[in-house]
Amino acid sequence: MNMKCPECKQVIDNVMAVDQDSKPKENDLMICTMCYSINAFDKDLKLVKASNDYVESIPEVMRFEIEKFLDDLKLRRAKDNAKLN
């Protein structure tokens, strides 16, 4: 898989699937680890920025897990940056 984040244009060349089915499907989410944008695959399996309506339609427990994941990514990046300085 080789595509770009629709938000920051970072090349996405590595993904981690939540389940064993690693082929993306329409509405599957992908979070950019560079800019933290929440993206989704459209009906043509093109990666697009997830709309606010779509994100709000995600069950609350899943949105909580996404926010937790994003917080962990940001914390990890801050720690890595601190090690470099």
Summary of the structure (lengths in Angstrom):
residues: 85
radius of gyration: 13.6
end to end distance: 33.3
largest distance: 43.8
contacts: 181
relative contact order: 0.15
helix: 36%
strand: 16%
